[in-house]
Amino acid sequence: RSRQGDPQCSLEKGTKSWGVPVGEDRNATYRNVNKLLSEHPELQGIVCFGSESGPGVGRALKENSQRRDIAVVAACPPNVCRDDIKSGYIKELLLWDPADAGVLQTYIASLVLQGRQDEIKPGMRVAGFGKPRIEGNTLIFNRPLLIMRDNVDNYNF
């Protein structure tokens, strides 16, 4: 973090494709993206994490000559950046499906409550979801939810 509280955001010399502003502060993300755009006008893509970073990126791109040529992938709720997706400033959201997460959490909780926690181990299968990768006590399923212009109105969260 910088002294002003903004996460540091920069590109290594010679990199022309990706900047990664990270944060839960849309204003800090906005400032970081403006910095990236001024220092790297050839920037072609931005990946941002944090539920508030998408709106910060969208605002910066709108204010910088209507830049829709930069591929932006964000991880924020569709309701927060729906207009930026529809207008082309954010190309894609990469999330988990909250309904799928609820089903999986309920299933795992039921195994534990039934005393069947020994079944939660490498190689286990969950119907409809396949086999998770297990890291410590975390189960990781490879089922991302991709939200784009053509399906953003299907989601209300």
C-alpha contacts under 8 A as a table, 3 or more apart, distances in Angstrom:
res1	aa1	res2	aa2	distance
1	R	4	Q	7.86
1	R	5	G	5.75
1	R	6	D	5.61
1	R	7	P	4.27
1	R	8	Q	5.41
2	S	5	G	5.28
2	S	6	D	5.37
2	S	7	P	5.98
2	S	8	Q	5.89
3	R	6	D	7.41
6	D	28	A	5.38
6	D	29	T	7.90
6	D	32	N	7.83
7	P	21	P	7.57
7	P	22	V	6.91
7	P	23	G	7.02
7	P	28	A	7.34
8	Q	21	P	7.97
8	Q	32	N	7.75
9	C	19	G	7.39
9	C	20	V	6.78
9	C	21	P	5.80
9	C	32	N	5.97
9	C	36	L	7.60
10	S	19	G	6.71
10	S	20	V	7.82
10	S	36	L	6.71
11	L	15	T	6.23
11	L	18	W	7.50
11	L	19	G	6.02
11	L	36	L	7.75
12	E	15	T	5.62
15	T	18	W	7.25
16	K	40	H	7.48
16	K	42	E	6.45
16	K	43	L	5.65
16	K	44	Q	6.98
17	S	42	E	7.94
17	S	43	L	5.53
17	S	44	Q	4.96
17	S	45	G	5.48
17	S	46	I	7.86
18	W	43	L	6.78
18	W	44	Q	6.65
18	W	45	G	4.88
18	W	46	I	5.23
18	W	47	V	7.00
19	G	36	L	7.24
19	G	43	L	7.82
19	G	45	G	6.81
19	G	46	I	5.04
19	G	47	V	6.57
20	V	46	I	5.90
20	V	47	V	5.17
20	V	48	C	5.55
20	V	49	F	8.00
21	P	29	T	5.93
21	P	32	N	6.53
21	P	33	V	7.01
21	P	46	I	7.67
21	P	47	V	7.08
21	P	48	C	5.30
21	P	49	F	7.22
21	P	53	S	7.39
22	V	29	T	6.99
22	V	48	C	5.56
22	V	49	F	5.14
22	V	50	G	6.25
22	V	53	S	6.72
23	G	26	R	7.49
23	G	28	A	7.51
23	G	29	T	6.70
23	G	48	C	7.97
23	G	49	F	6.47
23	G	50	G	5.14
23	G	51	S	7.85
23	G	52	E	6.97
23	G	53	S	5.97
24	E	50	G	5.08
24	E	51	S	6.01
24	E	52	E	4.88
24	E	53	S	6.17
25	D	28	A	5.36
25	D	29	T	6.29
25	D	52	E	5.56
25	D	53	S	6.43
25	D	56	G	7.89
26	R	29	T	5.01
26	R	30	Y	5.97
26	R	52	E	4.89
26	R	53	S	4.99
26	R	54	G	7.36
26	R	55	P	6.11
26	R	56	G	4.31
26	R	57	V	7.76
27	N	30	Y	4.92
27	N	31	R	6.26
27	N	56	G	5.95
28	A	31	R	5.15
28	A	32	N	6.15
28	A	56	G	7.53
29	T	32	N	5.00
29	T	33	V	6.04
29	T	53	S	5.60
29	T	56	G	5.13
29	T	57	V	6.40
30	Y	33	V	5.27
30	Y	34	N	6.21
30	Y	53	S	7.83
30	Y	56	G	4.26
30	Y	57	V	5.58
30	Y	59	R	6.68
30	Y	60	A	5.40
31	R	34	N	5.14
31	R	35	K	6.22
31	R	60	A	7.71
32	N	35	K	5.02
32	N	36	L	6.20
33	V	36	L	4.94
33	V	37	L	6.05
33	V	56	G	7.89
33	V	57	V	6.25
33	V	60	A	6.31
34	N	37	L	5.09
34	N	38	S	6.14
34	N	60	A	5.96
34	N	64	N	7.88
35	K	38	S	5.25
35	K	39	E	6.11
36	L	39	E	5.21
36	L	40	H	5.59
36	L	41	P	7.74
36	L	43	L	7.80
37	L	40	H	5.13
37	L	41	P	5.14
37	L	42	E	7.96
37	L	43	L	6.80
38	S	41	P	5.92
40	H	43	L	5.53
43	L	70	I	6.97
44	Q	69	D	7.14
44	Q	70	I	4.75
44	Q	71	A	6.22
45	G	70	I	5.00
45	G	71	A	4.46
45	G	72	V	5.66
46	I	70	I	7.15
46	I	71	A	6.28
46	I	72	V	4.79
46	I	73	V	6.46
47	V	72	V	5.83
47	V	73	V	4.92
47	V	74	A	5.91
48	C	53	S	6.11
48	C	54	G	6.75
48	C	72	V	7.70
48	C	73	V	6.44
48	C	74	A	4.87
48	C	75	A	6.55
49	F	53	S	6.30
49	F	54	G	7.81
49	F	74	A	5.93
49	F	75	A	5.09
49	F	76	C	7.30
50	G	53	S	5.41
50	G	54	G	7.68
50	G	74	A	7.90
50	G	75	A	6.04
50	G	76	C	6.21
51	S	54	G	6.87
51	S	75	A	6.22
51	S	76	C	4.04
51	S	77	P	6.44
51	S	80	V	7.94
52	E	55	P	6.08
52	E	56	G	6.90
52	E	76	C	6.65
52	E	80	V	7.72
53	S	56	G	5.13
53	S	57	V	6.27
53	S	74	A	7.38
53	S	75	A	7.97
53	S	76	C	7.33
54	G	57	V	5.22
54	G	58	G	6.18
54	G	74	A	5.58
54	G	75	A	7.19
54	G	76	C	6.24
54	G	80	V	7.75
54	G	81	C	6.29
54	G	90	I	7.46
55	P	58	G	5.00
55	P	59	R	6.10
55	P	80	V	6.82
55	P	81	C	5.63
55	P	84	D	7.46
56	G	59	R	5.25
56	G	60	A	6.27
57	V	60	A	5.20
57	V	61	L	6.20
58	G	61	L	5.23
58	G	62	K	6.14
58	G	81	C	7.83
58	G	84	D	5.77
58	G	89	Y	5.58
58	G	90	I	6.57
59	R	62	K	5.17
59	R	63	E	6.23
60	A	63	E	5.23
60	A	64	N	6.15
61	L	64	N	5.06
61	L	65	S	7.26
61	L	66	Q	5.88
61	L	67	R	5.09
61	L	68	R	7.19
61	L	89	Y	6.69
62	K	65	S	6.58
62	K	66	Q	4.52
62	K	67	R	6.31
62	K	89	Y	7.39
63	E	66	Q	6.19
64	N	67	R	6.08
67	R	70	I	6.56
67	R	89	Y	7.18
68	R	71	A	7.72
68	R	88	G	5.91
68	R	89	Y	5.17
70	I	89	Y	7.64
71	A	89	Y	7.95
71	A	90	I	7.05
71	A	91	K	6.00
72	V	89	Y	7.06
72	V	90	I	4.91
72	V	91	K	5.32
72	V	92	E	6.68
73	V	90	I	6.39
73	V	91	K	6.02
73	V	92	E	4.90
73	V	93	L	5.63
73	V	94	L	6.91
74	A	90	I	7.24
74	A	92	E	6.46
74	A	93	L	4.87
74	A	94	L	6.31
75	A	93	L	5.42
75	A	94	L	5.35
75	A	95	L	5.84
76	C	80	V	6.94
76	C	81	C	7.50
76	C	93	L	6.73
76	C	94	L	7.94
76	C	95	L	7.38
77	P	80	V	5.55
77	P	81	C	7.11
77	P	93	L	7.95
77	P	157	F	6.00
78	P	81	C	5.45
78	P	82	R	5.25
78	P	93	L	7.50
78	P	147	I	7.58
78	P	152	V	6.57
78	P	155	Y	6.79
78	P	156	N	7.01
78	P	157	F	6.37
79	N	82	R	5.38
79	N	155	Y	7.89
79	N	156	N	6.24
79	N	157	F	5.68
81	C	84	D	5.28
81	C	85	I	6.35
81	C	90	I	7.96
82	R	85	I	5.19
82	R	86	K	6.21
82	R	152	V	6.79
83	D	86	K	5.09
83	D	87	S	6.02
84	D	87	S	5.16
84	D	88	G	6.05
84	D	89	Y	5.06
84	D	90	I	5.53
85	I	88	G	5.16
85	I	89	Y	5.94
85	I	90	I	4.71
85	I	91	K	6.00
85	I	92	E	7.14
85	I	148	M	6.65
85	I	149	R	5.59
85	I	152	V	7.66
86	K	89	Y	7.84
86	K	149	R	5.20
86	K	152	V	7.95
87	S	90	I	7.86
88	G	91	K	5.97
88	G	149	R	7.63
90	I	93	L	7.76
91	K	148	M	6.24
91	K	149	R	7.31
92	E	146	L	6.66
92	E	147	I	5.63
92	E	148	M	4.82
92	E	149	R	7.66
93	L	145	L	7.82
93	L	146	L	5.67
93	L	147	I	4.94
93	L	148	M	6.55
94	L	144	P	6.44
94	L	145	L	5.85
94	L	146	L	4.96
94	L	147	I	6.64
95	L	144	P	5.67
95	L	145	L	4.94
95	L	146	L	6.45
95	L	147	I	7.91
96	W	100	D	7.67
96	W	101	A	7.20
96	W	143	R	6.92
96	W	144	P	5.04
96	W	145	L	5.06
97	D	100	D	5.25
97	D	101	A	6.22
97	D	143	R	7.98
97	D	144	P	6.99
97	D	145	L	5.46
98	P	101	A	4.94
98	P	102	G	6.12
99	A	102	G	5.08
99	A	103	V	6.31
100	D	103	V	5.11
100	D	104	L	6.17
101	A	104	L	5.16
101	A	105	Q	6.00
102	G	105	Q	5.13
102	G	106	T	6.04
103	V	106	T	5.22
103	V	107	Y	6.16
104	L	107	Y	5.06
104	L	108	I	6.18
105	Q	108	I	5.21
105	Q	109	A	6.00
106	T	109	A	5.07
106	T	110	S	6.05
107	Y	110	S	5.12
107	Y	111	L	6.40
108	I	111	L	5.15
108	I	112	V	6.42
108	I	120	I	7.82
109	A	112	V	5.12
109	A	113	L	6.08
110	S	113	L	5.01
110	S	114	Q	6.00
111	L	114	Q	5.20
111	L	115	G	6.33
111	L	116	R	4.88
111	L	117	Q	5.63
111	L	119	E	7.71
112	V	115	G	5.11
112	V	116	R	5.52
112	V	117	Q	4.77
113	L	116	R	7.44
114	Q	117	Q	7.92
115	G	118	D	7.94
116	R	119	E	5.79
116	R	120	I	7.82
117	Q	120	I	5.40
118	D	121	K	6.86
119	E	124	M	6.87
120	I	124	M	6.42
121	K	124	M	5.76
121	K	134	I	7.33
122	P	132	P	7.61
122	P	133	R	7.10
122	P	134	I	6.23
123	G	131	K	6.23
123	G	132	P	7.63
124	M	131	K	5.77
124	M	132	P	7.29
125	R	129	F	7.49
125	R	130	G	5.15
125	R	131	K	4.55
125	R	132	P	7.30
126	V	129	F	5.38
126	V	130	G	5.26
126	V	131	K	6.36
127	A	130	G	6.23
129	F	132	P	7.98
129	F	141	F	7.20
129	F	143	R	7.75
130	G	141	F	7.76
131	K	141	F	7.14
132	P	139	L	5.68
132	P	140	I	5.14
132	P	141	F	4.71
132	P	142	N	7.44
133	R	139	L	5.82
133	R	140	I	5.00
133	R	141	F	6.50
134	I	137	N	6.98
134	I	138	T	5.69
134	I	139	L	4.67
134	I	140	I	6.15
135	E	138	T	5.21
135	E	139	L	6.56
135	E	140	I	7.73
147	I	150	D	7.98
147	I	151	N	6.04
147	I	152	V	5.57
148	M	151	N	5.59
148	M	152	V	5.60
149	R	152	V	5.54
150	D	153	D	7.77
151	N	154	N	5.49
151	N	155	Y	7.66
152	V	155	Y	5.82
153	D	156	N	7.29
